Amino acid sequence: MKKAVALQVYGKVQGVWFRASTQIKARDLGIYGFVKNQADGSVYIEAEGEPAALKSFVEWCHNGPRHASVSNVVEANLELQGFRSFEIKRW
């Protein structure tokens, strides 16, 4: 049974290919949803998928790509939205 989460990722997460890397990781794991930059410098993610894949995805988000420096990840459970892909949203 699929699960869904919202993640707010803080730190040096903009200008370091965080969104593109997140999309690649999500697609590799079969995760659906979206990622977008926030005005405060954080990155917001909504993701859904099988529990084991979602757990791996969330763990990856705590580090991000190699040039990122994640200081905090705030996680909240969401209801499933039925996403069919993983997209990068613009502001």
N, CA, C and O atoms as CSV, one atom per row, in Angstrom:
chain,resi,resn,atom,element,x,y,z
A,1,MET,N,N,0.837,-1.182,0.000
A,1,MET,CA,C,0.000,0.000,0.000
A,1,MET,C,C,0.883,1.247,0.000
A,1,MET,O,O,1.769,1.391,0.843
A,2,LYS,N,N,0.639,2.122,-0.929
A,2,LYS,CA,C,1.450,3.332,-1.056
A,2,LYS,C,C,1.250,4.279,0.122
A,2,LYS,O,O,0.211,4.276,0.783
A,3,LYS,N,N,2.288,5.095,0.364
A,3,LYS,CA,C,2.251,6.140,1.375
A,3,LYS,C,C,2.667,7.442,0.722
A,3,LYS,O,O,3.243,7.445,-0.366
A,4,ALA,N,N,2.373,8.554,1.392
A,4,ALA,CA,C,2.742,9.867,0.861
A,4,ALA,C,C,3.298,10.740,1.973
A,4,ALA,O,O,2.842,10.679,3.115
A,5,VAL,N,N,4.293,11.557,1.625
A,5,VAL,CA,C,4.908,12.483,2.577
A,5,VAL,C,C,5.153,13.832,1.920
A,5,VAL,O,O,5.279,13.947,0.701
A,6,ALA,N,N,5.217,14.846,2.773
A,6,ALA,CA,C,5.684,16.166,2.369
A,6,ALA,C,C,6.994,16.391,3.098
A,6,ALA,O,O,7.111,16.082,4.284
A,7,LEU,N,N,7.979,16.929,2.394
A,7,LEU,CA,C,9.285,17.214,2.980
A,7,LEU,C,C,9.641,18.670,2.739
A,7,LEU,O,O,9.497,19.180,1.628
A,8,GLN,N,N,10.103,19.329,3.778
A,8,GLN,CA,C,10.666,20.673,3.652
A,8,GLN,C,C,12.144,20.514,3.972
A,8,GLN,O,O,12.504,20.164,5.097
A,9,VAL,N,N,13.001,20.770,2.993
A,9,VAL,CA,C,14.435,20.519,3.124
A,9,VAL,C,C,15.159,21.859,3.237
A,9,VAL,O,O,15.023,22.728,2.376
A,10,TYR,N,N,15.930,22.011,4.315
A,10,TYR,CA,C,16.631,23.262,4.601
A,10,TYR,C,C,18.146,23.075,4.481
A,10,TYR,O,O,18.661,21.960,4.571
A,11,GLY,N,N,18.834,24.176,4.278
A,11,GLY,CA,C,20.284,24.178,4.169
A,11,GLY,C,C,20.688,24.785,2.837
A,11,GLY,O,O,19.956,25.587,2.258
A,12,LYS,N,N,21.866,24.392,2.358
A,12,LYS,CA,C,22.304,24.831,1.031
A,12,LYS,C,C,21.714,23.858,0.021
A,12,LYS,O,O,22.349,22.879,-0.371
A,13,VAL,N,N,20.481,24.150,-0.392
A,13,VAL,CA,C,19.735,23.228,-1.255
A,13,VAL,C,C,19.226,23.873,-2.540
A,13,VAL,O,O,18.545,23.220,-3.331
A,14,GLN,N,N,19.546,25.136,-2.752
A,14,GLN,CA,C,19.213,25.779,-4.017
A,14,GLN,C,C,20.513,26.146,-4.716
A,14,GLN,O,O,21.488,26.534,-4.074
A,15,GLY,N,N,20.515,26.018,-6.038
A,15,GLY,CA,C,21.715,26.315,-6.811
A,15,GLY,C,C,22.748,25.210,-6.791
A,15,GLY,O,O,23.902,25.426,-7.160
A,16,VAL,N,N,22.337,24.012,-6.358
A,16,VAL,CA,C,23.261,22.867,-6.264
A,16,VAL,C,C,22.685,21.631,-6.964
A,16,VAL,O,O,23.088,20.505,-6.672
A,17,TRP,N,N,21.748,21.844,-7.882
A,17,TRP,CA,C,21.108,20.755,-8.631
A,17,TRP,C,C,20.279,19.841,-7.747
A,17,TRP,O,O,20.106,18.662,-8.059
A,18,PHE,N,N,19.759,20.380,-6.634
A,18,PHE,CA,C,18.974,19.555,-5.718
A,18,PHE,C,C,17.692,19.058,-6.389
A,18,PHE,O,O,17.365,17.875,-6.304
A,19,ARG,N,N,16.972,19.956,-7.051
A,19,ARG,CA,C,15.702,19.540,-7.659
A,19,ARG,C,C,15.910,18.495,-8.759
A,19,ARG,O,O,15.199,17.491,-8.799
A,20,ALA,N,N,16.866,18.721,-9.638
A,20,ALA,CA,C,17.110,17.766,-10.726
A,20,ALA,C,C,17.567,16.417,-10.174
A,20,ALA,O,O,17.136,15.369,-10.654
A,21,SER,N,N,18.432,16.443,-9.176
A,21,SER,CA,C,18.914,15.198,-8.568
A,21,SER,C,C,17.781,14.479,-7.849
A,21,SER,O,O,17.715,13.250,-7.862
A,22,THR,N,N,16.892,15.240,-7.225
A,22,THR,CA,C,15.743,14.656,-6.539
A,22,THR,C,C,14.828,13.964,-7.542
A,22,THR,O,O,14.318,12.876,-7.276
A,23,GLN,N,N,14.623,14.592,-8.689
A,23,GLN,CA,C,13.788,13.996,-9.724
A,23,GLN,C,C,14.397,12.684,-10.220
A,23,GLN,O,O,13.682,11.695,-10.382
A,24,ILE,N,N,15.683,12.667,-10.458
A,24,ILE,CA,C,16.360,11.448,-10.918
A,24,ILE,C,C,16.231,10.343,-9.871
A,24,ILE,O,O,15.896,9.206,-10.204
A,25,LYS,N,N,16.497,10.676,-8.605
A,25,LYS,CA,C,16.407,9.684,-7.526
A,25,LYS,C,C,14.985,9.157,-7.412
A,25,LYS,O,O,14.779,7.951,-7.279
A,26,ALA,N,N,14.009,10.044,-7.461
A,26,ALA,CA,C,12.606,9.626,-7.358
A,26,ALA,C,C,12.240,8.667,-8.489
A,26,ALA,O,O,11.625,7.626,-8.258
A,27,ARG,N,N,12.616,9.022,-9.692
A,27,ARG,CA,C,12.296,8.164,-10.831
A,27,ARG,C,C,12.987,6.813,-10.722
A,27,ARG,O,O,12.402,5.791,-11.081
A,28,ASP,N,N,14.230,6.792,-10.230
A,28,ASP,CA,C,14.949,5.522,-10.028
A,28,ASP,C,C,14.225,4.622,-9.025
A,28,ASP,O,O,14.237,3.398,-9.160
A,29,LEU,N,N,13.597,5.234,-8.022
A,29,LEU,CA,C,12.941,4.473,-6.952
A,29,LEU,C,C,11.452,4.241,-7.199
A,29,LEU,O,O,10.798,3.570,-6.401
A,30,GLY,N,N,10.911,4.778,-8.278
A,30,GLY,CA,C,9.477,4.629,-8.545
A,30,GLY,C,C,8.621,5.516,-7.658
A,30,GLY,O,O,7.502,5.150,-7.299
A,31,ILE,N,N,9.146,6.682,-7.305
A,31,ILE,CA,C,8.432,7.647,-6.475
A,31,ILE,C,C,7.775,8.681,-7.383
A,31,ILE,O,O,8.366,9.111,-8.373
A,32,TYR,N,N,6.560,9.074,-7.046
A,32,TYR,CA,C,5.821,10.072,-7.817
A,32,TYR,C,C,5.554,11.297,-6.960
A,32,TYR,O,O,5.437,11.195,-5.739
A,33,GLY,N,N,5.456,12.463,-7.605
A,33,GLY,CA,C,5.170,13.693,-6.889
A,33,GLY,C,C,5.847,14.868,-7.550
A,33,GLY,O,O,5.900,14.953,-8.777
A,34,PHE,N,N,6.374,15.791,-6.729
A,34,PHE,CA,C,7.050,16.963,-7.282
A,34,PHE,C,C,8.033,17.546,-6.280
A,34,PHE,O,O,8.002,17.238,-5.089
A,35,VAL,N,N,8.905,18.397,-6.803
A,35,VAL,CA,C,9.875,19.141,-5.997
A,35,VAL,C,C,9.869,20.576,-6.498
A,35,VAL,O,O,9.754,20.818,-7.699
A,36,LYS,N,N,9.995,21.538,-5.567
A,36,LYS,CA,C,10.069,22.938,-5.989
A,36,LYS,C,C,10.841,23.752,-4.966
A,36,LYS,O,O,10.853,23.439,-3.776
A,37,ASN,N,N,11.492,24.816,-5.462
A,37,ASN,CA,C,12.184,25.760,-4.597
A,37,ASN,C,C,11.165,26.622,-3.868
A,37,ASN,O,O,10.079,26.887,-4.383
A,38,GLN,N,N,11.524,27.055,-2.668
A,38,GLN,CA,C,10.712,27.965,-1.891
A,38,GLN,C,C,11.426,29.308,-1.787
A,38,GLN,O,O,12.651,29.369,-1.896
A,39,ALA,N,N,10.684,30.366,-1.581
A,39,ALA,CA,C,11.249,31.712,-1.493
A,39,ALA,C,C,12.225,31.859,-0.328
A,39,ALA,O,O,13.114,32.709,-0.375
A,40,ASP,N,N,12.073,31.040,0.719
A,40,ASP,CA,C,12.957,31.141,1.892
A,40,ASP,C,C,14.286,30.403,1.711
A,40,ASP,O,O,15.091,30.350,2.641
A,41,GLY,N,N,14.526,29.828,0.514
A,41,GLY,CA,C,15.776,29.120,0.251
A,41,GLY,C,C,15.702,27.623,0.473
A,41,GLY,O,O,16.668,26.908,0.207
A,42,SER,N,N,14.564,27.136,0.960
A,42,SER,CA,C,14.395,25.699,1.172
A,42,SER,C,C,13.827,25.057,-0.095
A,42,SER,O,O,13.537,25.734,-1.081
A,43,VAL,N,N,13.679,23.747,-0.040
A,43,VAL,CA,C,13.068,22.983,-1.123
A,43,VAL,C,C,11.891,22.217,-0.539
A,43,VAL,O,O,12.001,21.621,0.532
A,44,TYR,N,N,10.759,22.231,-1.246
A,44,TYR,CA,C,9.558,21.531,-0.808
A,44,TYR,C,C,9.308,20.349,-1.741
A,44,TYR,O,O,9.413,20.473,-2.962
A,45,ILE,N,N,8.975,19.207,-1.150
A,45,ILE,CA,C,8.759,17.978,-1.916
A,45,ILE,C,C,7.470,17.314,-1.451
A,45,ILE,O,O,7.220,17.218,-0.249
A,46,GLU,N,N,6.668,16.864,-2.375
A,46,GLU,CA,C,5.580,15.937,-2.081
A,46,GLU,C,C,5.904,14.665,-2.837
A,46,GLU,O,O,6.166,14.696,-4.039
A,47,ALA,N,N,5.886,13.542,-2.127
A,47,ALA,CA,C,6.298,12.275,-2.729
A,47,ALA,C,C,5.405,11.147,-2.253
A,47,ALA,O,O,4.967,11.121,-1.102
A,48,GLU,N,N,5.143,10.216,-3.155
A,48,GLU,CA,C,4.370,9.034,-2.773
A,48,GLU,C,C,4.908,7.810,-3.500
A,48,GLU,O,O,5.400,7.886,-4.627
A,49,GLY,N,N,4.795,6.675,-2.809
A,49,GLY,CA,C,5.283,5.432,-3.377
A,49,GLY,C,C,5.178,4.313,-2.367
A,49,GLY,O,O,4.603,4.474,-1.290
A,50,GLU,N,N,5.743,3.177,-2.730
A,50,GLU,CA,C,5.752,2.035,-1.819
A,50,GLU,C,C,6.598,2.380,-0.588
A,50,GLU,O,O,7.595,3.091,-0.709
A,51,PRO,N,N,6.214,1.885,0.591
A,51,PRO,CA,C,6.892,2.272,1.828
A,51,PRO,C,C,8.411,2.123,1.817
A,51,PRO,O,O,9.108,3.033,2.266
A,52,ALA,N,N,8.941,1.024,1.328
A,52,ALA,CA,C,10.394,0.822,1.340
A,52,ALA,C,C,11.098,1.822,0.410
A,52,ALA,O,O,12.138,2.378,0.761
A,53,ALA,N,N,10.524,2.041,-0.764
A,53,ALA,CA,C,11.110,2.996,-1.707
A,53,ALA,C,C,11.008,4.412,-1.162
A,53,ALA,O,O,11.940,5.202,-1.309
A,54,LEU,N,N,9.892,4.737,-0.539
A,54,LEU,CA,C,9.709,6.067,0.024
A,54,LEU,C,C,10.688,6.304,1.164
A,54,LEU,O,O,11.222,7.404,1.308
A,55,LYS,N,N,10.924,5.287,1.967
A,55,LYS,CA,C,11.897,5.407,3.063
A,55,LYS,C,C,13.291,5.700,2.498
A,55,LYS,O,O,13.993,6.569,3.013
A,56,SER,N,N,13.693,4.988,1.452
A,56,SER,CA,C,14.996,5.227,0.817
A,56,SER,C,C,15.083,6.633,0.252
A,56,SER,O,O,16.118,7.291,0.361
A,57,PHE,N,N,13.989,7.093,-0.356
A,57,PHE,CA,C,13.944,8.433,-0.928
A,57,PHE,C,C,14.107,9.496,0.163
A,57,PHE,O,O,14.892,10.432,0.011
A,58,VAL,N,N,13.369,9.349,1.254
A,58,VAL,CA,C,13.453,10.310,2.359
A,58,VAL,C,C,14.865,10.322,2.942
A,58,VAL,O,O,15.405,11.388,3.238
A,59,GLU,N,N,15.458,9.154,3.105
A,59,GLU,CA,C,16.831,9.081,3.615
A,59,GLU,C,C,17.792,9.808,2.674
A,59,GLU,O,O,18.690,10.514,3.132
A,60,TRP,N,N,17.609,9.643,1.373
A,60,TRP,CA,C,18.456,10.344,0.404
A,60,TRP,C,C,18.294,11.858,0.555
A,60,TRP,O,O,19.278,12.594,0.477
A,61,CYS,N,N,17.073,12.323,0.770
A,61,CYS,CA,C,16.798,13.761,0.897
A,61,CYS,C,C,17.509,14.380,2.102
A,61,CYS,O,O,17.735,15.590,2.126
A,62,HIS,N,N,17.860,13.580,3.085
A,62,HIS,CA,C,18.595,14.094,4.249
A,62,HIS,C,C,20.036,14.460,3.888
A,62,HIS,O,O,20.712,15.146,4.655
A,63,ASN,N,N,20.506,14.007,2.730
A,63,ASN,CA,C,21.847,14.336,2.243
A,63,ASN,C,C,21.804,15.103,0.932
A,63,ASN,O,O,22.535,16.078,0.759
A,64,GLY,N,N,20.955,14.673,0.010
A,64,GLY,CA,C,20.848,15.313,-1.292
A,64,GLY,C,C,22.065,15.047,-2.156
A,64,GLY,O,O,22.874,14.172,-1.849
A,65,PRO,N,N,22.194,15.809,-3.245
A,65,PRO,CA,C,23.343,15.629,-4.131
A,65,PRO,C,C,24.622,16.118,-3.474
A,65,PRO,O,O,24.577,16.759,-2.424
A,66,ARG,N,N,25.756,15.822,-4.082
A,66,ARG,CA,C,27.041,16.047,-3.419
A,66,ARG,C,C,27.350,17.500,-3.088
A,66,ARG,O,O,28.085,17.749,-2.132
A,67,HIS,N,N,26.829,18.465,-3.825
A,67,HIS,CA,C,27.127,19.869,-3.537
A,67,HIS,C,C,26.149,20.493,-2.543
A,67,HIS,O,O,26.333,21.633,-2.118
A,68,ALA,N,N,25.119,19.751,-2.177
A,68,ALA,CA,C,24.150,20.243,-1.199
A,68,ALA,C,C,24.691,20.071,0.212
A,68,ALA,O,O,25.579,19.256,0.465
A,69,SER,N,N,24.140,20.852,1.114
A,69,SER,CA,C,24.452,20.726,2.533
A,69,SER,C,C,23.134,20.848,3.290
A,69,SER,O,O,22.699,21.951,3.621
A,70,VAL,N,N,22.509,19.718,3.559
A,70,VAL,CA,C,21.196,19.698,4.203
A,70,VAL,C,C,21.371,19.869,5.712
A,70,VAL,O,O,22.111,19.125,6.355
A,71,SER,N,N,20.677,20.864,6.260
A,71,SER,CA,C,20.757,21.099,7.706
A,71,SER,C,C,19.559,20.534,8.449
A,71,SER,O,O,19.667,20.212,9.632
A,72,ASN,N,N,18.405,20.404,7.773
A,72,ASN,CA,C,17.213,19.898,8.443
A,72,ASN,C,C,16.201,19.452,7.401
A,72,ASN,O,O,16.101,20.040,6.324
A,73,VAL,N,N,15.453,18.406,7.734
A,73,VAL,CA,C,14.346,17.949,6.901
A,73,VAL,C,C,13.132,17.789,7.807
A,73,VAL,O,O,13.166,17.026,8.773
A,74,VAL,N,N,12.057,18.513,7.490
A,74,VAL,CA,C,10.811,18.396,8.231
A,74,VAL,C,C,9.869,17.531,7.399
A,74,VAL,O,O,9.594,17.830,6.237
A,75,GLU,N,N,9.385,16.469,8.003
A,75,GLU,CA,C,8.572,15.488,7.292
A,75,GLU,C,C,7.161,15.450,7.871
A,75,GLU,O,O,6.978,15.495,9.088
A,76,ALA,N,N,6.167,15.367,6.988
A,76,ALA,CA,C,4.769,15.233,7.409
A,76,ALA,C,C,4.078,14.220,6.504
A,76,ALA,O,O,4.342,14.177,5.302
A,77,ASN,N,N,3.205,13.416,7.070
A,77,ASN,CA,C,2.433,12.469,6.281
A,77,ASN,C,C,1.347,13.207,5.513
A,77,ASN,O,O,0.780,14.183,6.004
A,78,LEU,N,N,1.063,12.739,4.315
A,78,LEU,CA,C,0.017,13.307,3.467
A,78,LEU,C,C,-0.935,12.216,3.016
A,78,LEU,O,O,-0.631,11.027,3.111
A,79,GLU,N,N,-2.091,12.635,2.524
A,79,GLU,CA,C,-2.978,11.698,1.848
A,79,GLU,C,C,-2.456,11.504,0.429
A,79,GLU,O,O,-1.852,12.411,-0.145
A,80,LEU,N,N,-2.688,10.337,-0.128
A,80,LEU,CA,C,-2.256,10.068,-1.497
A,80,LEU,C,C,-2.950,11.008,-2.473
A,80,LEU,O,O,-4.150,11.260,-2.361
A,81,GLN,N,N,-2.190,11.522,-3.425
A,81,GLN,CA,C,-2.713,12.429,-4.438
A,81,GLN,C,C,-2.894,11.747,-5.797
A,81,GLN,O,O,-3.581,12.273,-6.672
A,82,GLY,N,N,-2.282,10.589,-5.967
A,82,GLY,CA,C,-2.387,9.888,-7.242
A,82,GLY,C,C,-1.490,10.459,-8.329
A,82,GLY,O,O,-1.844,10.428,-9.508
A,83,PHE,N,N,-0.325,10.982,-7.938
A,83,PHE,CA,C,0.623,11.487,-8.922
A,83,PHE,C,C,0.990,10.371,-9.904
A,83,PHE,O,O,0.994,9.194,-9.545
A,84,ARG,N,N,1.296,10.753,-11.141
A,84,ARG,CA,C,1.646,9.771,-12.172
A,84,ARG,C,C,3.073,9.929,-12.668
A,84,ARG,O,O,3.517,9.174,-13.534
A,85,SER,N,N,3.797,10.903,-12.128
A,85,SER,CA,C,5.183,11.145,-12.506
A,85,SER,C,C,5.844,11.920,-11.373
A,85,SER,O,O,5.204,12.216,-10.364
A,86,PHE,N,N,7.118,12.248,-11.538
A,86,PHE,CA,C,7.800,13.110,-10.572
A,86,PHE,C,C,8.337,14.301,-11.334
A,86,PHE,O,O,9.186,14.156,-12.214
A,87,GLU,N,N,7.845,15.472,-10.999
A,87,GLU,CA,C,8.139,16.673,-11.765
A,87,GLU,C,C,8.856,17.735,-10.952
A,87,GLU,O,O,8.767,17.757,-9.724
A,88,ILE,N,N,9.564,18.611,-11.641
A,88,ILE,CA,C,10.139,19.804,-11.043
A,88,ILE,C,C,9.162,20.940,-11.303
A,88,ILE,O,O,8.862,21.256,-12.455
A,89,LYS,N,N,8.670,21.552,-10.238
A,89,LYS,CA,C,7.773,22.692,-10.393
A,89,LYS,C,C,8.559,23.978,-10.269
A,89,LYS,O,O,9.528,24.054,-9.513
A,90,ARG,N,N,8.155,24.959,-10.990
A,90,ARG,CA,C,8.758,26.286,-10.917
A,90,ARG,C,C,7.974,27.103,-9.915
A,90,ARG,O,O,6.748,27.174,-9.995
A,91,TRP,N,N,8.647,27.707,-8.995
A,91,TRP,CA,C,8.077,28.571,-7.971
A,91,TRP,C,C,6.594,28.418,-7.949
A,91,TRP,O,O,5.919,29.066,-7.149
